[in-house]
């Protein structure tokens, strides 16, 4: 029960990685607040969690008014906010020469601006209550070039740097800020989006030779939200089977 009675907000928590994170935090004693643009999905997710005092929120992270209302709902219910996991995001893939401005803007608005809006609102609450933990979910796509990743990769690279800026500025308020960069994870979305060619490519590039599970990301989130990581600050933790650290790999 490393997170006993800590109020933990997970954005994009209705399914996939976000739901796995919410489950992992709840299992360690946290009070789960699941926020998602799909409000019905958020409510269904909270119903699956083993906690009587959980809260579901319909949240559009790219809308400042929606963010303000959600954070207000959390403080009205619990009086504080101890943990934020900024997981909400959208994927996109398009060749650079074909990328439409509206797709670029939407990806940046959700993945980067949305994370900024939620983190800023949450940090203001945490700063007034003795501190807290913020974990941003980034991506290896924000650390290296890849085909079709102009918008998505740029949004995640920006979030990685924002993580470090937040770490510098929020330390004095007792708020630790870190990030998790998941590699390919076996979620429902990935199962539909990754064809055989994509899976074969990752198979060649990941030293562990397999996709990760959502529970792998949940475990990392628990660590970064617990007292065990009290001196971990401004760090990006790749949970990717070695993908980010690998160079040339051959069969011999």
N, C-alpha and C positions, 0 to 999 in steps of 0.2 A: 504493500500500500504506500508506495513512494510519493503518491500525489494526493493523499487523503484530503478530501474536502476542498481541493483547489478547483476554482471555476475555470473551465477550459473551453474556449471557443475555437471551433474548427470550421473554417470556411470551405465550401465545396465538399461538405461532409455527407452528402446523401448517398454516395456510392463510391466504389473503387478505393483508391488510396485514402481519400478523406474519411470514409467510413471506417477503414481499417485503423486509421490513427485514432479516431474517436473511440473505437472499441478498446484499443490498447491503453489509452489514457483512463478510460472508465474502469478498466480492470485493475488499475493501480490506485483507484480511489477517487479519481477526479469527478467533479460534477460536469456532465457533458452539455455543451451548448452546440448544437449542430445547425449551421447556417448554410443555405443553398438557394440558388435562384429558383430551384424547384421546391417550393414550400411543402407540397405534399410529400415529396421524397424525403425532405428533412424530417417531417413528422413520422414517417414510416421508419426512418433510420433510428430516431430516438426511441421508438417503441421496441426496437430490437436490443437496446442497450440495457444492461442490468443496473438501472438506477431510477429511483422513483422521482427524483427532483430534476430530471433533465429538461432541457428547453429546446424547441425547434423554432427556427427563424427563416422566413423568406427574405433572402438578401441578394441584392444586385450590387456586387462589390464596385462596379464601375459608376455607380450613382451615389453621389455624396449624401443626398438626403436619406437614401435607403441605409447607408452605412451609419449615419448619425442615429436614425431610429432604432437600428438593431443594437448598437452599443448602449443606447438609453434603455432599451428593454432588458438588457443584461444587468445593468446597474440597478434598475428598478426592482428586479427580481432578487438579486443576490447581494447588492450593495458593493460589489467589487468585481474585478476581473483579474485573474492570476496568470492565465496562459492564453496565448493566441497562436494558433497554427494557421498561417496564411497559405492555404492549399488551393483555393479556387483558381481555376485557369481554363483556358481553351487551347486546343491544339490547332495548328494550321500548317499546311505544307503546299508551297507553290514555287515554281522557278522564279528567280529574281526578276527576270525580264517580263514575266507575266503577272507578277504580284499586283493586285488591285489596291488602290489607296484605301478603299473602305475596309478591306480585309486587314491591311496593315494597322489602320487606326483602331479597329475593334480588338485586335490581338494585344496591342499596347495598352488600350484602355482597361481591359480585364486583367491581364497578367501582371502589368507593372503599375499603372495608375491605381487599379483596384487594390493591389497589395499595399500601396502607399497610403491610400485613404483609410483602410481598415487598421493598419499598423499605427498610424498617427492617432486615430481616435482611441484605440486600445491603450496606447502608451500614455496618453493624457490621463486615463483612468488609473493605470498602474502607478504612474509617478506620484499620484496623490494618495496611494495606499501602500507605500513601502516597497514597490518594485514588482517584478514579474518576469515572465519568460515569453519571448517571441521567437517563433521558428517560421522562416519563409521556405516554401518549397520551390526550388529552382530546377535546374536540369543540366546535364552534360552538354546539351545543345547550346547552352549559354557560355560554354567554355571552349568550344572548338567549332570550326566551320563544318557545315553539312549541307547537302543538296536540299533545297526547298525550305530551309530554315531561316530565311531572312527575317521574317516577322517574329516567329516564335523564339528563335535563338536570341535575337536582339532583346526581346522582352525579358527573357530569363537572365541574360547577361546584365541588363540593367538592374534586375532584382538582386542579383548577386552583389553588385556594387552598393546598392541601396542598403543591403544587409550590413555591409561593413561601415557605411556612414552612420547608420542607426546605432551600431555597436559603439562607435566612438562617442556619439552624442548622448546616448541613453544610459551609459554606464553609471554616471553620477546619480541617476535616479533609481539605481538598484535593479535595472532591467537588463537582462542578458539577451543578446540577439544573435542567432545563428541560422544556418540554412541547411536543408537536406537536398541533395541533388540525386533523385532516383534515376537509375538506368532503366532499361526496358522492364516493365513490371506486368505480370499476368493479370490484367484487369479485363472486364467485359469489353471495354472500349478497344483495348489493344488487340484482343482476340478477333475483333471484327476489322480492325484497321491494318493489321500487319499480315501481309500475304506471305507465301512460302519464300519468296525471294528476300524479303525483309528479314524474316526469321533466320534464314541461312546466313545473311550478312552479319547479323548480330552474333550468331553462333561462332563465326570466324574471329570476331573482334573481342569477345568477352572471355577472359582467361578461365572463368568458372564454367563456361560453356552452356549456360542456361539463363532464362529470364528469372527475375526475382519474383517474390510474392508480396502482395500488399502488406502482409504481416511484418515483412522485413523493414518496411518504412515505418510502421507503427512502433516497432521496437526502438528504432533510432530516435523517433520523436519522444518516446518516454524518457530515454536517456537525456536528451537535450532539455527536457522540461523538468527534470528532477534535480535534487541537490547533488547528485553524483557529477553533474556537469557544471558546478557552481563557478569554476574557473575557466570554463570554455566559453569564449566570447569572440564574436566576429569571425566564426569558423564556418566553412562550407564542408559538410560531411557528404562525400559521394557514397551512395549505397547502390553500387552498380556492378558488382561481380568482378571488379578490376578493369572495367571498360575505360574509365578515364585515365588510368595509369599505364595502360598497355601500349607498347610499341609494336615492332615487327614480331609476328608470331608465325612460326612454321610448324610442320608436323614433326620435325626433328630437333 
